[in-house]
């Protein structure tokens, strides 16, 4: 502790406020609040203090401190929040800022209502539900509701687009009621959306009662098909409501926040409950926080979480009491614009829900432990590999290359990347061989590596800007010598080794300038090299097969009159395979953009003719009567 800190500690007031720890460069590395500044800040620098390892590291970097006196805990809480957002201190909990959570918008103010995915609430007469924790969760809910109520999946607007086009594929599959064809009256359509609104507001029983009433009316009117649809719809609503319902004692919108900590690991779990339904959850790894006391950790997390302009619900349920509960509650109320409540339940439905969130947080910690063990093993494997190969630098980034072809045709190459022993799939690259004719793997590898490092040399080529610390080739001495020669020509100084296989195509050893490098088959480093070799081979084969299939399909479609390149692309994009195109009906085919009725009929006629030609015609020499 230096003289500057010692002098400031002696002058700390016994008042509430916010304190800021600074490093040698004057940068704020931690911001905290305290009821009594003198007591709280001095605790960090007491020789008898039993700090966690992370807190001890932070304190060792503190070269100066500052503080601001506040009139109340609430004022200190707001100031702390603002200082953390502005300075982003290294040792505070820092969560990603996401100000645009999605909502479901129901346009009941229109003649024919629509259900939309939006990220902004407007004063336009529509109803909004949410916010939802992710785009995925909201799209999943909307898709379920569309399937239950047989709503249109298209972007047509009614009444403008009524009876203008043929029904789409969803109608043919029985997943749309055919509103565009006039099959549903405006009154019935609005009734469907009123039921959806009731469901999203948590009034499941009212929706089921309405549907059952309509079912009985349809049955009495001898409309048995409609009655069956309404029966199935009521059953689906009941099942969906039961799946989403959560036991709570509080009404309205609720967030449930639980903290779990063990050793140097910590996790926060947040449940989002809207209208009595669990609509999603988020998990946060807080292991980097300097203090793993659950009460203090939870206090910091709540402040950070709701400082991100998140939606603030009516009630927040916590797994632990926090020291500044009343001040935090006042902070949430002020941000929300109306009363917000913080509760720490000890029994009942709320307690069961909090316990559920807490158990999820504990499960997260178990996952963190497993992940940490895997990462440690990977790190050890990379270190052992460097030692075995005699490398001066531990290879954080490893690139591996392989060539694939069939009898020398359609040659392709793959590049896979492993960072710190783990596959980095976003960094994978594929190459079509352009200059080599026939099955010459050595020349093909030389072309690919030349292109790869020519790309890297180009200014702004982000795809190849990261350079590898090690290159592994799926090949032997010929391939290795070719790339060594290339690197000498290009003045590239990167270690290169070949990966050798045994007679059964299993990893056997690595090959360098001084011969084979043996790896213990039971070691983690051998397992890592095997994984790299298998992955680069898989990626190359997969690319080659995809090109081969695509060429075969396009070649097949080229034989059909009127199906040019753009239409072939559209068909492949829509159906994904030639098998599905072969079995598609005319209605299915005309649903593809650019495919006319004549095109669809020509496609069907072509594949029907091929089918007849492939099937043997059975003749009977005698007819029995």
N, C-alpha and C positions, 0 to 999 in steps of 0.2 A: 504494500500500500504506500503510495507516494505522499509527499507533504501536501500537495494540492487537495487530494481526497481527504486526508486526515483533518485538514483545516475546515473543509466544508462539512464533514460529518459532525464536528463540534458545534457548528452554527445551525444545524438543521432544526426547524421549528416543530413544536408539538401540535401541529395542525394538519387537517386533511389537504391532500394535494397530489400532484403527479411528479414523478422523478424520471430522469433520463440519464442512462449510462452511456458514456462515450469512449471510443477507442483512441489510439495514439494520433490518428488523423483528424480527430474531432467529430467523427461520424457517430451518430446515435445508433447503438447496437441493441438497446433494450429500453422499453418504456413501461412503467408500472404506476399503479395508483396506491394510495394508502390512507387509512383513517388518521393515522398519526405518522407523519413523514419521518420523524426522528427515530422512532422504534423500528419501522420497517426497513429503512435503508441501511441503518447501522448493522442489522442482522447479517447482511451480505458479507461484511468485512470482519466479523468476529472470528477469532482463531478457533473458538470452540464450536463454531457452526458446522453442522453435518450436512454439507451440500451434496447434491447428486453430482455425478461426473460432468454432466453438461453445464450445470450451474457453476461449478468450480472453473471450468474452461472459460465461461463468459466473464466471471469475476476477474480472472487472471488477465483478461484483455482490457479491463476498465482502467483508463488513465485519467478520466475526469468525469464529473457528474454535475447535473444541474437539476433544478426543481422549480415548480410553480405552485404557489399556495392557492387553494380554492376555498370558497365559502361553504361548500357542502360536498357530500359524497357524490351527489348527482352531477354537480359541476365537474368534479374530478373524473367521473366516468365518461362524460361527453368529451372532455379535453383529451383524455387518454385515447379514446377512439379516433379523434381527429389527428393526433400526433402519430399514431400507428399507421393510419391510412396515408399520411403525407410522407413519412420518413421510411416506412417499410423496414423496421429494425430487424437485423439478422436473427435475434433470439426471441422474437415474439411470434405468436401463432399468426401466420399469413395465409389466408385463404384466397383462392382465385375469385376475382370480382365478376359476377354474372348478374347483370341488371335486367335481363330480358327473359324471364321465365315465361313459358308458354301458357296460353289459356284456350279453352274451348269457347267459341262464340256461336250462339244460336240466334239467328236473325228472325225472331218472331214478329218483328216490325215489317216483314215483307209478306207479299201474298203467298208465296211458296217459300217457307223458311229453309235456311241452309245451315249446315254445321261446318264451322271453319276452324282452322288452326291459326291462332294469332299470338303476337307477343306484346301487344299494346292494347290497353282498354281505352275505348273512346265513348264519349257521351252521344251515342247514336240510336238509342232506343233498343239495342240488342241486349241479350243476356250473356254474361260472361261467367265461366266456371274455372276455378283454379286458384292460384297457379299450380301447375304440375312440375315436378322436379326435373323432368327431361322431355325432350321432344319425342323420344321413343315411347315413354309411358302414355303420353297424350294421344299419339297416333294409334297405339294399341287399343286404347279405350274407344276412340272414334271408329276404328275398324270393327270392333266387337258390336258397337251399337248399330252400325250400318248393316252388319250381317243379321243381327237379331230382328231389326225393323225393316229389312229388305230395302234400304235406301239406295238412291243412285250413287255409283262410284265415279261417275263422270263429272265434267265441269259444266254441263249444260245448265242454262238458267230458264226457269219457268215463270210465267207462261210463254215467254218468247220462243222457246225451242220445242214446244209441244207438237208432236206428230210431224216433225220435219225430217227425221232420219229413221233408218232401220234401227231396231233395238240392238244393243251391243252384246258382247260375249257374256257379261254378267247376267243378263236377262235369260240367255239361253241356258246358263248353268243353274238358274233358279235362285240366284243371289241378289236379284233386284226385282222389284214388283212391276217395273215397266211404267214409271210415271211419265216418261217421255212419250209413251204410246197412248196416254189418256186412260190407263187402267186404274188409276187412283184418283178419286175426286179431290178437289181442293180442300173440302171440309175434312175428309178422311186424312189427307196429308198433314193438315194442321193439327189434327188430333194426335197423330203419331209424334209430332214434335213436342206437343204439350206433355205427352208421356215421357219423352226423353228428358225434358226439363225437370219433371218431377223426380225422375230417377237420379239425375245429377245433383238434385237438392237433397237426396237421401230419403225420399218418400217412396220407397220400393213397394210397400204394401198398397199404397194408393194406385200405383201403376198396374200392379197385378189385379187389383179389384176392377179397374177400368177395362183391362183387357178381357177378363173373365166375363164381365157384363156384356161387352161387344160380342164375345164368343157365343153367349146364350142367345143374343138377339139374332145373330147370323144363323144359328142352328134352327131357331124358331121360324126363320124366313126360308128354310130349306137350302141355305147357302153353306153347304157342308164343307166345301173346299176352303172357303174363307174362314169358317169356324175352326178348322184344323190348323190353319196358319196362326190364328190368334191364340189357340191353345199352346202351340209350340213356343210362340213368342212369350207368353206368360211364364212358361216353365223356364225359358232361357233367362228372363229377367230375374226370376227368383234365384236361380243358380248363381248368376253373376253377382247379385247382391250379397248372397251368403259368402261367396269367395272373398269379397272385398271388405265385408263388415268387420269392424274392430270393436272390442269391448271397451267402452269408456264411460265414465260417469258425467263427463262434461259434454255440452252440446257445442255446435258451431265448428269453426276451424281450429285445429289443434296441431302443434308441432311437439313431438316427443324427442327429447335429447338425453342420451345416456353416455356416460364416460366410463371406460374401463382402462386400468393401467396395471402393468406387471413388469417389474425390473425396469429396463430402459425402453419399453414399448408402451404405447398408449393409443387408444382409438376412440373416436366419437361416432355414434350412430344416430341419425336423425330420421324419424318417421314423419311423413306428411299425411295428416288425416283431414279430409274435407267432407263435410256433411256425413260424418260417421263412417266414411270409407277410407281405407288405406290406399292412397293413390300412388305411393312411391316411397323410396327411401334413399339416403345417401350415406356413405361411409367416408370417414376422414382419418388419415394416418397422422397422429399427433406425436409420433415418437421423437421428433426433433425438438419438441418443447423442452425448455430448461427445467421446468418443475413438473413432476408427475404426481403431485398431491391432487387427488380427484376434485376436491372442492375448488382449489385455485385454478386448476386446468379447465374445469367446467365454466368458471366465471370468465376466464379469458376467451374461451371458445364462444360462449353466448355473445359476448361483446363483439368479437371479430365477425361472427356469422351474421348478425343482424346489422352490422355496420356496412355490409355490402349492398345495401338497398334491396335486401331480400323482402319478400312479402312477410309481414308480421301478422300472425294469426291472433285470434281473441285470447287463446290460452296456450301457454308453453309449459309442458310437464318436464321436470328434471329428475335425474336419477339421484342427485345429491344436493344438499343445501349449499348455497354459495354465500359468502360473507356479505356481499353488497346486494342482497336480494331485493330490498325495497327500492334502492337506488336504480338497480337494473330494470325493475318493473316500471319505474317512472320514466326511464330512458326509452323503453319500448313503447310506452303509452304516448310519449311525446312524438316519436317517429311514426307511430301508427295513426295518430290524429284522433284516437278514441281509446277507451280503457283497454289495457292489456293486462293479463294476469299470469303470474308465474307460480306454479304449484309444485310441491314435492310430495306426491301421494304416499301414504303409508298403508293403505288397504283399498279394497274394491277394484272396480274395472280399470281405473286409471293406473293403479299399482301394477296390475297384470300386464298392461300395455307397456309401461316403463320397464318392467322386468324382461319383457320380450325384446325391447330395444337393447337393454343391457347385455342380455345373452348373445345378441348379434355382435355387440362390440367385443365381447370376450372371444367369440369365434373369429373375429377379425384379427385379434392378437395371435391366436393360434396360427392363422394363415401367414401373418408377418413372420412368425418364428420359422415356419417351413420355408418361406421365401428367403429368409436370411441364411438358412442352412444351405439352400441351393446356390445362392449367390457366393457364399464363402467357398463352396466346393468348386464352382466355376472359376473363381479367382485363383484358387490354388492350382487348378488344372492349367490355366494360362501361364502361371509362374513356373510350373514344372515343365511345360512345353518349352518355354524360353531357355530353361536350364539344359534340357535334353538336346536342344538344337544349338546351344552355345551362342544365343542372341544377347547382345548388349542391352537391348531395350525389351521390356515385357510387351508382347504384342496385344495392345488393347483392341486394335481392329485387324481382323484377318479376312482376306478375300480369297475365295476359292473358285476355280474355273473348270468347266467340263464341256466336251463337244458331244453332240448327238446327231445321228443320221441313219438312214436305212439304205444300205448298199451305195453309200456316197451321195444320195440325193437329199435335197432339202436340209442341208447341214445347218445346225444352229448351235449357239453356245449359251451357257448360263454363268452368271456371276452371283455367288451368294456371299453374304457378309455376316461375320460373327463379331460382336463387340463385347469385350470382357467375358468371352466364353459363351455368350447367348446369341442366338440367331436374331438378326435385325432385318426382318422381312421387308420393311419399307425401303431398305437400301439395295435389295436384289435388283439385278438388271438382266435383260435378255438381248441377244444379238443374232441377226441373220448373217450367215457367212456370205460375203459379197464377191471376193476375189479368188477364192479357191474352188477348183473344179474337182469333183470326186472325193473319195474317202481319204483325205490327208489331214489327220487330227493335228499333227505337228504344225503344219502351215496354217491351219485354221486357228489354233491357239495363238500363233504369232500375230495373225491379223487382228484378233480380238483384243489382245493386250496392247497392241499398237494403237488401235482405235480408242481403247479405254484411257490411255495416258495422253493421247492427242487431245481428247475431249477435256481432260483435266487442265491441260495447258491453255485452253481457250478461256479468255476472261469472261467471268459471269456464268460459266457452265455449272450450275448448282448440282446437277445429277452426279457429277464425278469430282466435286471439289475436295472431298475427304480422301486423304491418301492412306493406304494400308501400311501397317507395321510388318506384315508378313503375308506372303502369297503362297497358297497351296494348290498345286496342279493335280488334276486327276489323270496321272500318267507317269511314265518312267523316264529313263535317261534321255531319250530323243527329245521329248517335250521339254524337259528341264534345260538341256543344252541350248535349244532353240530360243527359249525365253531369256536365258542368261546372255546369249549373244545379242538379242534385241535390246536388252537393258543397257548393255555396253554402248550400243549405237546411239541410244536415246539419253545416255548419261543419267540413268536411273539407279539409285542405290537402295534397293529394297530386297530383303532376303526372300529367296524362292526355294521351295522344296516340292518334290513330287510325292504323291500318295500311292503306295504300291498295294496291290491286292494279291491274294493267294489264288489257287486254282478254282476255288469256290466263290470267287469274286467278293471275298471278305477282306477288310483292312488287315494288312500284314505289317507294314513298316513305312517310314518316311525315307526319302532319298535326297541326299545333299551332295555337295561337291566331293566330300570325303567318303562317300558310300552310304550304305543303309544305316538308318538310325532306329535301333530297336526300342520298342515301347512295351512295357509290361501289359499283357492283355487284360489283367485284372485291375489296372490303375484307372483313375478318373481321367487322366490325360489321354489314354488310349480310347476311352469311351467318347471323349470330346472329338478327337480326330475322326473316329468312325462316324460320328454324327455329322460332321462337316462333309465327309466324303459321300455319305448316303444322301445328304440334303442337296448337294450340288448335282449329283447324278439324277435324283428325282426331279429337280427343277428343270434340268435340260430335257429329260425324257418327256415331261409334262408339256413343255413348250413345243417340242417337235410334234407330239401327237395332236396338239390343238391346231397347229398349222396344217398338218396332214388332213385332219377332219374338215377343216374349213375349206381347203382346196378341193377336197372330194365333193363336199356339199355344193360349193359354187359351180364346180364342173357339172354336177347333175342338173342344177337349176338353169344353167346356160342353155341346155337343150330345149327349154320350153320357150316357145315363141312369145315375144312381148315382155319377157322378164329380163330387163337390163340390170346393170350393176347396182344402181340405187335401190331397185325393187328387191334384188337378192339380199342386199344388206338389211333392208327393212324387215324382210321375212325372217332372216336369221336372228336379228335382234329381238323380234317378237316371240318366235317359237323356240329358239335356242338349239334346236336340233332338226336334222332332216327327217327323223322318225315322226316328229310331231307335225311337220309340214305334210308328210305323206298321209296322215290320218285326219288332217283338219278338214272340216266341212267348208262349203262355200261361204256360209255366214261367218265362220271363224276367219277365213282368209280375207274377206272384204273389210274386216275390222282392222286390218293392217293398213297403215297410212300409205297411200299411193297405189294400193291394189284395187283395180276396178272389178266389176262383176265379170267382165269377159276374161280378165287375167285369172280370177279365181276359178272360173269354169275351165279354162285351159289347163291350169295346174291340176285340178281334180281329174280331168280327162287324161292327162299325161300319166299320172300315177295309177289310175284305174287300168289303163292299157298295159302298163308294166306289170301290174299285179296279175292281170289275165294271162299275159305271156309267160309269167313265171309259174302259173298253176297248171298242172296237167289236166287235159280234158278227158274225162272218163267216158268211154263208149260201151254200150251194152249190145251184145250180139242177139239177145233174145229179150222179149218183153213178156212178162207174165201178167195174166189178167185173172 
